[in-house]
Amino acid sequence: MARSSKSFSVAIAQAGDFGMSRTKPISQLADGLLSTQPTDPQVVELNPDDLKDPRFRYKPNLPPENQAWVSYGKGTFVVGNLARVKHGQLHIHQLKQTRIVPKALTAIWSAYQQHGLNNKAGLAFVGQLPAGEMPAREALTQELSEALKGFETPTGTFKIKARIRFVPEGSGIAAYKEATDPDFSDKVCAFFMLGFRNASVLVMERGVESIVRSSKWGFAHLVQEVSDSDKVVEQSIETLTPVLAEAFDPKQLLGREGIIDRQPFYRITHHHSGSNQTEEVDRLVVATEQACDRYLRELMGWMQDVLNELTVRCDEVILSGGTAETLKRVINRRWLSTFPEHSFHGGVKLPEDFDDKGLGVRLFDPYAAL
């Protein structure tokens, strides 16, 4: 973590992946203390007068990120838990850049509030974008810089001096690999970041970026396929996402032959007992297995196409992100086994005593970007 610049000292660094399944910021104080301020992904724009509603009154006994709203030049927004309560919908096809500034302001305010920092505490901020959205980084830097000059929060006005960078997803893992692998400068490495809304790739050829790209093949594509199946009756993306993530969880499948665990589906059936419920779970399982097969063919086809573009052999494939971890077993079996040199998450690990709020590997890339 950089501690100072020409104009101010940095008291806190924050890096964040402000995604569509969960916002995943991680913060580090100058003394090395780590914290995270995750929120639900929903963002709802309000009329400023709506904040007079008692529901928006700040409660010191609650985590700040659970009761966040921010107001700046572009509008007034409730973010995360408050937005979800106000029926904020998941917009899985919406570009990450569309709502990244309210999410970033929420994460910054939450970290400052959590650690009792005042406006004089300088910030070093890193925001992570899908490769395909990197052309927006200058506009986002400008918007966030202007907002930080004065934005309203539940605890008053914040004015924060900050250094701001936007980087491609996967660049934290790549930076960690560069710092820890003595042979990195002689290798061609492909870093695939598999997220909820999309999949991105960063290819480094002997230390130099050669391909930076993103695609639509995130976990949301699989969830949408299950939701659209003619075997599935009225299951929303919001309902299916946590159930599918649990059903594919490698920890739940140790020693089993199947690719998914049936048990989580019982929570969302319309029938609550008997043979009708069992038949409904059967249909959900079949729909999921078929959708997974199609999704993996598309995802792995895209990843292989990226590697086929290289004029030199790829020495190492590194997969990271929540989707990579969730589908680790099937990806290993169907694609990665053909590569002699591959890994998940590039060796990054969080400190053992760090409370990751259940985010685990999903924090690895922002942690490595600090």
C-alpha positions in Angstrom: 0.0 0.0 0.0 1.4 3.4 -1.0 1.5 5.8 2.0 1.9 9.2 0.5 1.8 11.4 -2.6 3.0 14.9 -3.4 -0.1 16.5 -1.9 -1.4 14.2 0.9 -0.7 11.2 3.0 -2.7 8.0 2.4 -4.3 6.7 5.6 -6.4 4.0 3.9 -6.3 2.1 0.7 -9.3 0.4 -0.8 -9.7 -1.9 -3.8 -13.1 -3.1 -5.0 -14.9 -5.3 -7.4 -18.3 -3.7 -7.5 -20.2 -6.5 -9.2 -23.7 -7.7 -9.9 -23.9 -10.5 -7.3 -22.2 -8.6 -4.4 -20.0 -5.5 -4.0 -16.6 -6.7 -2.8 -14.4 -3.9 -1.4 -11.4 -4.6 0.8 -9.6 -1.8 2.8 -6.2 -1.5 4.4 -5.3 1.1 7.0 -1.7 2.5 7.0 -0.9 0.2 9.9 -1.8 -2.8 7.8 -5.2 -3.6 9.3 -7.6 -5.1 6.8 -11.4 -4.9 6.6 -14.2 -5.4 4.1 -17.5 -3.6 3.6 -19.6 -5.8 1.3 -23.1 -4.9 0.3 -25.9 -6.3 -1.8 -25.6 -5.1 -5.4 -28.8 -3.2 -5.8 -28.8 0.6 -6.3 -32.0 2.7 -6.4 -32.2 6.4 -7.3 -34.4 8.5 -5.0 -35.8 11.9 -4.8 -33.8 13.7 -2.1 -37.0 14.4 -0.2 -37.4 10.6 0.2 -34.6 10.7 2.7 -36.9 12.3 5.3 -38.5 8.9 5.7 -37.6 7.5 9.2 -36.3 4.3 7.5 -33.3 6.3 6.4 -32.4 7.5 9.8 -28.8 6.4 10.7 -28.5 3.8 13.5 -25.0 3.7 15.1 -25.5 0.1 16.3 -25.8 -1.2 12.7 -23.0 -1.7 10.2 -22.8 1.4 8.0 -22.9 -0.6 4.8 -26.3 -2.0 5.8 -27.9 1.4 5.8 -26.1 3.3 3.1 -27.2 6.1 0.9 -25.2 8.7 -1.0 -26.0 11.9 -2.7 -23.7 13.7 -5.2 -23.8 15.6 -8.5 -25.4 12.7 -10.4 -28.2 12.1 -7.9 -29.3 10.5 -4.7 -29.0 6.7 -4.3 -29.7 4.1 -1.8 -27.3 1.2 -2.1 -27.1 -2.4 -1.0 -29.4 -3.5 1.8 -31.5 -0.4 1.8 -31.9 -0.6 -2.0 -32.8 -4.3 -1.8 -35.5 -3.5 0.8 -36.9 -0.8 -1.5 -37.3 -3.5 -4.2 -34.2 -2.8 -6.1 -33.9 -5.4 -8.9 -30.8 -7.1 -10.1 -30.0 -5.8 -13.6 -27.7 -8.6 -14.8 -27.2 -7.2 -18.2 -26.4 -3.7 -17.0 -22.8 -2.5 -17.5 -20.8 -2.4 -14.2 -19.8 1.2 -14.9 -23.5 2.3 -14.8 -23.7 2.3 -11.0 -20.1 1.9 -9.9 -19.7 5.4 -8.5 -22.6 5.2 -5.9 -21.3 1.7 -4.9 -17.7 3.1 -4.6 -18.9 6.1 -2.5 -20.8 3.7 -0.3 -17.8 1.4 0.2 -15.5 4.4 1.0 -18.0 6.0 3.4 -18.5 2.6 5.1 -14.8 2.1 5.6 -14.2 5.6 6.9 -17.2 5.2 9.3 -16.1 1.8 10.4 -12.6 3.0 11.3 -13.5 6.4 12.6 -11.6 8.3 9.9 -12.2 12.0 9.2 -12.1 13.9 5.9 -8.4 14.6 6.3 -7.5 10.9 6.0 -6.3 10.5 2.4 -7.5 7.6 0.2 -5.8 5.4 -2.4 -8.7 3.8 -4.4 -8.6 1.1 -7.0 -11.7 0.1 -8.9 -11.9 -3.1 -11.0 -13.7 -3.2 -14.3 -14.4 -5.9 -16.9 -11.9 -5.5 -19.7 -14.6 -4.5 -22.1 -15.5 -1.5 -19.9 -11.9 -0.1 -19.5 -12.6 2.6 -22.1 -14.8 4.2 -19.5 -12.1 4.5 -16.9 -11.2 8.2 -17.5 -14.9 9.3 -17.3 -15.4 7.2 -14.1 -12.2 8.6 -12.6 -13.5 12.1 -13.3 -17.0 11.4 -11.9 -15.6 9.8 -8.7 -13.0 12.5 -8.2 -15.7 15.2 -8.4 -18.0 13.2 -6.1 -15.3 12.9 -3.5 -15.0 16.7 -3.3 -18.3 16.7 -1.4 -20.9 13.9 -1.1 -23.8 13.5 1.4 -24.1 10.4 3.6 -26.2 9.3 6.5 -23.5 10.8 8.8 -23.0 14.1 7.0 -20.9 15.5 4.2 -17.7 13.9 3.3 -14.8 15.6 1.4 -12.0 13.2 0.7 -8.6 13.6 -1.0 -7.9 10.6 -3.1 -5.8 9.0 -5.7 -8.0 6.9 -8.0 -7.2 4.2 -10.5 -9.5 1.8 -12.5 -7.8 -1.4 -13.6 -9.0 -4.6 -15.4 -10.4 -7.5 -13.4 -7.7 -10.1 -12.9 -4.9 -7.5 -12.7 -4.6 -8.0 -9.0 -4.0 -11.7 -9.4 -1.6 -10.9 -12.3 0.4 -8.4 -10.1 0.7 -11.0 -7.3 1.9 -13.6 -9.8 4.5 -11.1 -11.1 5.7 -10.4 -7.6 6.0 -14.0 -6.5 7.0 -16.0 -9.6 10.7 -15.6 -10.4 10.0 -16.9 -13.9 7.1 -14.6 -14.7 9.1 -12.4 -17.1 9.9 -15.5 -19.2 6.3 -16.8 -19.3 3.1 -16.3 -21.2 0.3 -16.4 -18.7 -3.5 -16.2 -19.3 -5.5 -14.8 -16.3 -9.2 -15.7 -16.6 -11.5 -13.9 -14.2 -14.9 -15.7 -14.1 -17.5 -13.5 -12.4 -21.2 -13.3 -12.1 -22.1 -11.0 -15.0 -19.2 -11.8 -17.3 -15.9 -13.5 -17.9 -12.7 -11.5 -18.5 -9.2 -12.4 -19.6 -5.8 -10.7 -19.2 -2.9 -12.3 -21.1 0.6 -11.3 -20.1 3.4 -12.2 -22.5 6.7 -12.0 -20.7 5.4 -9.3 -18.5 3.6 -7.3 -21.1 -0.2 -7.1 -21.6 -1.2 -8.6 -25.0 -4.9 -9.4 -24.7 -7.4 -7.7 -22.4 -11.0 -8.8 -23.1 -14.3 -9.7 -21.6 -17.3 -11.8 -22.6 -20.9 -12.5 -21.6 -20.1 -15.9 -20.1 -20.5 -15.1 -16.4 -22.4 -17.3 -13.9 -25.5 -15.1 -14.6 -25.7 -16.7 -18.1 -26.0 -20.1 -16.6 -28.7 -18.9 -14.1 -30.7 -17.3 -16.9 -30.6 -20.5 -18.9 -32.0 -22.4 -15.9 -34.7 -19.8 -15.3 -35.7 -19.9 -19.0 -35.9 -23.7 -19.2 -39.3 -25.2 -20.1 -38.7 -27.6 -17.1 -38.7 -24.7 -14.6 -41.7 -22.9 -13.4 -41.5 -19.3 -12.2 -38.0 -19.1 -10.7 -36.3 -15.7 -10.7 -32.7 -14.9 -11.1 -32.5 -13.6 -7.6 -34.0 -16.8 -6.2 -32.0 -19.2 -8.4 -28.5 -17.6 -8.0 -27.8 -18.6 -4.3 -29.4 -22.0 -4.8 -27.3 -22.8 -7.9 -24.1 -21.5 -6.2 -24.7 -23.8 -3.3 -25.7 -26.8 -5.5 -22.4 -26.6 -7.3 -20.3 -25.9 -4.2 -17.3 -28.2 -4.3 -17.3 -28.5 -0.5 -20.8 -30.1 -0.6 -19.8 -32.5 -3.4 -16.7 -34.1 -2.0 -16.7 -37.8 -2.9 -19.8 -37.6 -5.0 -20.1 -38.5 -8.6 -22.8 -36.0 -9.6 -22.0 -32.4 -10.6 -24.6 -30.8 -8.3 -26.2 -31.3 -4.9 -30.0 -31.8 -5.1 -30.7 -30.6 -1.5 -30.6 -26.8 -2.1 -33.4 -27.0 -4.6 -35.9 -28.1 -2.0 -35.8 -24.6 -0.6 -37.4 -23.0 -3.7 -40.0 -25.6 -4.9 -43.6 -24.5 -5.2 -44.7 -27.8 -3.8 -43.6 -28.3 -0.2 -43.8 -32.1 0.3 -44.5 -35.5 -1.2 -43.9 -36.8 -4.8 -44.9 -33.4 -6.4 -42.0 -31.7 -4.6 -39.6 -34.5 -5.6 -40.7 -34.3 -9.2 -40.2 -30.5 -9.2 -36.7 -31.0 -7.8 -36.0 -33.6 -10.5 -36.9 -31.1 -13.1 -34.8 -28.3 -11.6 -31.8 -30.7 -11.4 -32.2 -31.8 -15.0 -32.6 -28.2 -16.2 -29.5 -27.2 -14.3 -27.4 -30.0 -15.6 -28.4 -29.3 -19.2 -27.9 -25.6 -18.8 -24.5 -26.2 -17.2 -23.4 -28.4 -20.1 -24.3 -25.7 -22.6 -22.8 -22.9 -20.5 -19.5 -24.7 -20.0 -19.2 -25.5 -23.8 -19.6 -21.8 -24.5 -17.3 -20.6 -21.7 -14.5 -23.1 -22.5 -14.9 -22.5 -26.2 -14.3 -18.8 -25.6 -11.4 -19.4 -23.3 -9.8 -21.7 -25.9 -10.4 -19.2 -28.7 -8.4 -16.6 -26.7 -5.5 -19.0 -26.3 -5.7 -20.0 -30.0 -5.0 -16.3 -30.9 -1.6 -16.3 -29.3 1.3 -16.7 -31.6 3.3 -18.3 -28.9 2.4 -21.2 -26.5 0.6 -20.3 -23.3 2.8 -21.5 -20.4 0.3 -21.1 -17.6 -3.5 -20.7 -17.2 -4.8 -19.1 -14.0 -8.5 -19.0 -13.2 -10.0 -16.8 -10.5 -13.3 -15.3 -9.3 -16.3 -16.7 -7.6 -17.6 -18.6 -10.7 -14.2 -20.3 -11.1 -14.3 -21.5 -7.5 -18.0 -22.6 -7.7 -17.4 -24.6 -10.9 -13.8 -25.7 -10.1 -14.5 -29.4 -10.2 -16.2 -29.5 -13.6 -13.9 -27.0 -15.2 -10.9 -29.0 -14.0 -12.4 -32.2 -15.4 -13.6 -30.8 -18.8 -10.9 -28.3 -19.7 -8.0 -27.5 -17.4 -6.8 -31.1 -17.2 -5.4 -30.6 -20.7 -3.0 -27.9 -19.5 0.1 -29.1 -17.7 0.5 -25.8 -15.9 -2.6 -24.3 -14.4 -3.9 -23.0 -11.1 -6.8 -21.3 -9.4 -6.3 -17.8 -7.9 -2.6 -17.7 -8.7 -1.5 -18.6 -5.2 -3.2 -15.6 -3.5 -4.4 -16.2 0.0 -6.1 -13.9 2.6 -4.5 -13.6 6.1 -5.8 -16.4 8.3 -7.2 -14.0 11.0 -9.0 -11.8 8.5 -12.8 -11.7 8.7 -13.8 -12.0 5.0 -17.5 -11.9 5.7 -17.9 -15.1 3.8 -16.6 -13.7 0.5 -13.5 -15.9 0.5 -11.9 -16.3 -2.9 -14.0 -13.5 -4.3 -11.8 -11.0 -2.4 -8.6 -12.4 -3.8 -8.3 -10.1 -6.8 -9.1 -6.8 -5.0 -6.9 -7.9 -2.1 -4.0 -8.5 -4.5 -4.7 -5.1 -6.1 -4.2 -3.1 -2.9 
